[in-house]
Amino acid sequence: MHGRYQHFHPMSIGPAGFREHEHTADWELEVWASDLSGLLEQAALGMYYLSGTQLAGSPILETSIQIAAHDPEGLLVEFLQELLYFGEVHGMGFDKYDIAVEKLSLKAALAGSPVASIQKEIKAVTYHNMKVIETGRGVEVRIVFDV
């Protein structure tokens, strides 16, 4: 943590991470991790990074969510949309995740703080060309955000 704000930085090496891809009208993010819960966490961190979200650092806010979907892509989109909702309606952002995925349901305990600033608002998470695939390093996906 530098100063009073927490910054999100891209993780481009190692068993989990995310990397931005140039896209014509929207933003595209490639995300990978060893399993689906790690993929959800990296996708959230990547989304906050792309939007330039900075958290105030205090007070620490905690909440929990439960989501069910018909496929991994639906779980991912619903999870990220829920985070966008918390930011838009409650002014909250999260940087700590305890995510458990069983079949196509997730339970997540989230911790974070009020959003201090956002450089560019993300309007929605899209299903555009989204496919969670298994790879040699675990699972990966490309996510397109409507900005």
ZADO-1210 file (C-alpha; in nm, 4 decimals, padded with zeros to 6 digits):
<atoms>
<atom x="00.0000" y="00.0000" z="00.0000" code="MET" pos="1"/>
<atom x="00.1425" y="00.3344" z="-00.1051" code="HIS" pos="2"/>
<atom x="00.0198" y="00.6424" z="00.0779" code="GLY" pos="3"/>
<atom x="-00.3388" y="00.6149" z="00.1842" code="ARG" pos="4"/>
<atom x="-00.4699" y="00.4484" z="-00.1307" code="TYR" pos="5"/>
<atom x="-00.4406" y="00.0878" z="-00.2365" code="GLN" pos="6"/>
<atom x="-00.3491" y="00.0416" z="-00.6021" code="HIS" pos="7"/>
<atom x="-00.4234" y="-00.2574" z="-00.8241" code="PHE" pos="8"/>
<atom x="-00.1342" y="-00.3724" z="-01.0437" code="HIS" pos="9"/>
<atom x="-00.1384" y="-00.6264" z="-01.3277" code="PRO" pos="10"/>
<atom x="-00.0042" y="-00.9689" z="-01.2503" code="MET" pos="11"/>
<atom x="00.1497" y="-01.1088" z="-01.5675" code="SER" pos="12"/>
<atom x="00.3611" y="-01.3953" z="-01.4400" code="ILE" pos="13"/>
<atom x="00.3039" y="-01.6926" z="-01.2162" code="GLY" pos="14"/>
<atom x="00.0255" y="-01.9464" z="-01.1747" code="PRO" pos="15"/>
<atom x="-00.2495" y="-01.6814" z="-01.1514" code="ALA" pos="16"/>
<atom x="-00.2868" y="-01.3364" z="-01.3001" code="GLY" pos="17"/>
<atom x="-00.4437" y="-01.1081" z="-01.5550" code="PHE" pos="18"/>
<atom x="-00.3347" y="-00.9055" z="-01.8583" code="ARG" pos="19"/>
<atom x="-00.5143" y="-00.6372" z="-02.0595" code="GLU" pos="20"/>
<atom x="-00.5744" y="-00.6914" z="-02.4324" code="HIS" pos="21"/>
<atom x="-00.6340" y="-00.4024" z="-02.6714" code="GLU" pos="22"/>
<atom x="-00.9886" y="-00.4041" z="-02.8041" code="HIS" pos="23"/>
<atom x="-01.1614" y="-00.1812" z="-03.0579" code="THR" pos="24"/>
<atom x="-01.4501" y="-00.0335" z="-02.8542" code="ALA" pos="25"/>
<atom x="-01.4402" y="-00.2033" z="-02.5171" code="ASP" pos="26"/>
<atom x="-01.1758" y="-00.3414" z="-02.2840" code="TRP" pos="27"/>
<atom x="-01.0685" y="-00.7046" z="-02.2983" code="GLU" pos="28"/>
<atom x="-00.8946" y="-00.8798" z="-02.0124" code="LEU" pos="29"/>
<atom x="-00.7253" y="-01.2194" z="-02.0254" code="GLU" pos="30"/>
<atom x="-00.7436" y="-01.3938" z="-01.6873" code="VAL" pos="31"/>
<atom x="-00.5913" y="-01.7200" z="-01.5660" code="TRP" pos="32"/>
<atom x="-00.5604" y="-01.9160" z="-01.2433" code="ALA" pos="33"/>
<atom x="-00.5251" y="-02.2712" z="-01.1175" code="SER" pos="34"/>
<atom x="-00.9004" y="-02.3105" z="-01.0538" code="ASP" pos="35"/>
<atom x="-01.2357" y="-02.1354" z="-01.0983" code="LEU" pos="36"/>
<atom x="-01.2307" y="-01.9606" z="-00.7593" code="SER" pos="37"/>
<atom x="-00.8858" y="-01.8196" z="-00.8360" code="GLY" pos="38"/>
<atom x="-01.0107" y="-01.7143" z="-01.1801" code="LEU" pos="39"/>
<atom x="-01.2983" y="-01.5205" z="-01.0201" code="LEU" pos="40"/>
<atom x="-01.0571" y="-01.3424" z="-00.7854" code="GLU" pos="41"/>
<atom x="-00.8127" y="-01.2498" z="-01.0626" code="GLN" pos="42"/>
<atom x="-01.1007" y="-01.1290" z="-01.2813" code="ALA" pos="43"/>
<atom x="-01.2185" y="-00.8994" z="-00.9996" code="ALA" pos="44"/>
<atom x="-00.8683" y="-00.7626" z="-00.9416" code="LEU" pos="45"/>
<atom x="-00.8231" y="-00.7122" z="-01.3158" code="GLY" pos="46"/>
<atom x="-01.1565" y="-00.5338" z="-01.3491" code="MET" pos="47"/>
<atom x="-01.0632" y="-00.2917" z="-01.0700" code="TYR" pos="48"/>
<atom x="-00.7216" y="-00.2378" z="-01.2287" code="TYR" pos="49"/>
<atom x="-00.8691" y="-00.1569" z="-01.5722" code="LEU" pos="50"/>
<atom x="-01.1104" y="00.0965" z="-01.4259" code="SER" pos="51"/>
<atom x="-00.8326" y="00.2618" z="-01.2242" code="GLY" pos="52"/>
<atom x="-01.0206" y="00.1985" z="-00.9002" code="THR" pos="53"/>
<atom x="-00.8451" y="00.3148" z="-00.5864" code="GLN" pos="54"/>
<atom x="-00.9776" y="00.2176" z="-00.2442" code="LEU" pos="55"/>
<atom x="-00.9619" y="00.4475" z="00.0578" code="ALA" pos="56"/>
<atom x="-00.8180" y="00.1660" z="00.2746" code="GLY" pos="57"/>
<atom x="-01.0483" y="00.2353" z="00.5674" code="SER" pos="58"/>
<atom x="-01.2919" y="00.1701" z="00.7087" code="PRO" pos="59"/>
<atom x="-01.2655" y="-00.1999" z="00.6276" code="ILE" pos="60"/>
<atom x="-01.5982" y="-00.3225" z="00.4915" code="LEU" pos="61"/>
<atom x="-01.7023" y="-00.6867" z="00.4725" code="GLU" pos="62"/>
<atom x="-01.9904" y="-00.8647" z="00.3037" code="THR" pos="63"/>
<atom x="-02.0761" y="-01.2046" z="00.1650" code="SER" pos="64"/>
<atom x="-02.2538" y="-01.3093" z="-00.1518" code="ILE" pos="65"/>
<atom x="-02.3945" y="-01.6270" z="-00.3016" code="GLN" pos="66"/>
<atom x="-02.4417" y="-01.6795" z="-00.6749" code="ILE" pos="67"/>
<atom x="-02.5540" y="-01.9758" z="-00.8834" code="ALA" pos="68"/>
<atom x="-02.5331" y="-02.0063" z="-01.2619" code="ALA" pos="69"/>
<atom x="-02.5768" y="-02.2559" z="-01.5452" code="HIS" pos="70"/>
<atom x="-02.2127" y="-02.2431" z="-01.6579" code="ASP" pos="71"/>
<atom x="-01.8733" y="-02.1021" z="-01.5494" code="PRO" pos="72"/>
<atom x="-01.9157" y="-01.8017" z="-01.7798" code="GLU" pos="73"/>
<atom x="-02.2467" y="-01.7121" z="-01.6148" code="GLY" pos="74"/>
<atom x="-02.0899" y="-01.7447" z="-01.2710" code="LEU" pos="75"/>
<atom x="-01.8072" y="-01.5130" z="-01.3736" code="LEU" pos="76"/>
<atom x="-02.0347" y="-01.2497" z="-01.5287" code="VAL" pos="77"/>
<atom x="-02.2778" y="-01.2527" z="-01.2331" code="GLU" pos="78"/>
<atom x="-01.9907" y="-01.2237" z="-00.9828" code="PHE" pos="79"/>
<atom x="-01.8308" y="-00.9269" z="-01.1600" code="LEU" pos="80"/>
<atom x="-02.1689" y="-00.7582" z="-01.2115" code="GLN" pos="81"/>
<atom x="-02.2326" y="-00.7950" z="-00.8374" code="GLU" pos="82"/>
<atom x="-01.9022" y="-00.6182" z="-00.7658" code="LEU" pos="83"/>
<atom x="-01.9961" y="-00.3392" z="-01.0073" code="LEU" pos="84"/>
<atom x="-02.3320" y="-00.3088" z="-00.8275" code="TYR" pos="85"/>
<atom x="-02.1598" y="-00.2693" z="-00.4885" code="PHE" pos="86"/>
<atom x="-01.9418" y="00.0046" z="-00.6346" code="GLY" pos="87"/>
<atom x="-02.2232" y="00.1912" z="-00.8050" code="GLU" pos="88"/>
<atom x="-02.4876" y="00.1661" z="-00.5311" code="VAL" pos="89"/>
<atom x="-02.2813" y="00.1441" z="-00.2118" code="HIS" pos="90"/>
<atom x="-01.9493" y="00.3014" z="-00.3164" code="GLY" pos="91"/>
<atom x="-01.7617" y="-00.0132" z="-00.2080" code="MET" pos="92"/>
<atom x="-01.4694" y="-00.1930" z="-00.3677" code="GLY" pos="93"/>
<atom x="-01.3049" y="-00.5183" z="-00.2635" code="PHE" pos="94"/>
<atom x="-00.9454" y="-00.6332" z="-00.2538" code="ASP" pos="95"/>
<atom x="-00.9704" y="-00.9474" z="-00.0372" code="LYS" pos="96"/>
<atom x="-01.1645" y="-01.2523" z="-00.1483" code="TYR" pos="97"/>
<atom x="-01.2444" y="-01.5878" z="00.0090" code="ASP" pos="98"/>
<atom x="-01.4288" y="-01.7665" z="-00.2709" code="ILE" pos="99"/>
<atom x="-01.5597" y="-02.1220" z="-00.2586" code="ALA" pos="100"/>
<atom x="-01.7051" y="-02.2734" z="-00.5759" code="VAL" pos="101"/>
<atom x="-01.8997" y="-02.5966" z="-00.5640" code="GLU" pos="102"/>
<atom x="-02.0413" y="-02.7177" z="-00.8940" code="LYS" pos="103"/>
<atom x="-02.1810" y="-02.3940" z="-01.0389" code="LEU" pos="104"/>
<atom x="-02.2510" y="-02.2108" z="-00.7131" code="SER" pos="105"/>
<atom x="-02.0225" y="-01.9752" z="-00.5306" code="LEU" pos="106"/>
<atom x="-02.0079" y="-01.8398" z="-00.1814" code="LYS" pos="107"/>
<atom x="-01.7726" y="-01.5496" z="-00.1302" code="ALA" pos="108"/>
<atom x="-01.6652" y="-01.3479" z="00.1714" code="ALA" pos="109"/>
<atom x="-01.5421" y="-01.0104" z="00.0496" code="LEU" pos="110"/>
<atom x="-01.3460" y="-00.7395" z="00.2298" code="ALA" pos="111"/>
<atom x="-01.2548" y="-00.3960" z="00.1059" code="GLY" pos="112"/>
<atom x="-01.3201" y="-00.0298" z="00.1695" code="SER" pos="113"/>
<atom x="-01.4941" y="00.2706" z="00.0177" code="PRO" pos="114"/>
<atom x="-01.3957" y="00.3605" z="-00.3376" code="VAL" pos="115"/>
<atom x="-01.1755" y="00.6723" z="-00.3275" code="ALA" pos="116"/>
<atom x="-01.1660" y="00.7210" z="-00.7064" code="SER" pos="117"/>
<atom x="-01.2314" y="00.5544" z="-01.0411" code="ILE" pos="118"/>
<atom x="-01.0621" y="00.6663" z="-01.3630" code="GLN" pos="119"/>
<atom x="-01.3054" y="00.5017" z="-01.6073" code="LYS" pos="120"/>
<atom x="-01.6449" y="00.3528" z="-01.5277" code="GLU" pos="121"/>
<atom x="-01.7185" y="-00.0006" z="-01.6436" code="ILE" pos="122"/>
<atom x="-02.0854" y="-00.0177" z="-01.7458" code="LYS" pos="123"/>
<atom x="-02.1188" y="-00.3943" z="-01.7829" code="ALA" pos="124"/>
<atom x="-01.9476" y="-00.7291" z="-01.8160" code="VAL" pos="125"/>
<atom x="-02.0340" y="-00.8928" z="-02.1486" code="THR" pos="126"/>
<atom x="-02.0522" y="-01.2520" z="-02.2703" code="TYR" pos="127"/>
<atom x="-01.8795" y="-01.1470" z="-02.5966" code="HIS" pos="128"/>
<atom x="-01.6618" y="-01.4437" z="-02.7080" code="ASN" pos="129"/>
<atom x="-01.6364" y="-01.5527" z="-02.3427" code="MET" pos="130"/>
<atom x="-01.5365" y="-01.9142" z="-02.2842" code="LYS" pos="131"/>
<atom x="-01.3711" y="-02.0501" z="-01.9688" code="VAL" pos="132"/>
<atom x="-01.1206" y="-02.3100" z="-02.0904" code="ILE" pos="133"/>
<atom x="-00.8933" y="-02.5568" z="-01.9155" code="GLU" pos="134"/>
<atom x="-00.5242" y="-02.5194" z="-01.9962" code="THR" pos="135"/>
<atom x="-00.1917" y="-02.6532" z="-01.8778" code="GLY" pos="136"/>
<atom x="-00.1824" y="-02.3821" z="-01.6114" code="ARG" pos="137"/>
<atom x="-00.5409" y="-02.4338" z="-01.4889" code="GLY" pos="138"/>
<atom x="-00.8282" y="-02.2309" z="-01.6323" code="VAL" pos="139"/>
<atom x="-00.8394" y="-01.9116" z="-01.8329" code="GLU" pos="140"/>
<atom x="-01.0870" y="-01.6766" z="-01.9940" code="VAL" pos="141"/>
<atom x="-01.1044" y="-01.3520" z="-02.1870" code="ARG" pos="142"/>
<atom x="-01.3571" y="-01.0987" z="-02.0589" code="ILE" pos="143"/>
<atom x="-01.4870" y="-00.8005" z="-02.2555" code="VAL" pos="144"/>
<atom x="-01.6069" y="-00.5024" z="-02.0537" code="PHE" pos="145"/>
<atom x="-01.8478" y="-00.2405" z="-02.1860" code="ASP" pos="146"/>
<atom x="-01.7123" y="00.1032" z="-02.0909" code="VAL" pos="147"/>
</atoms>
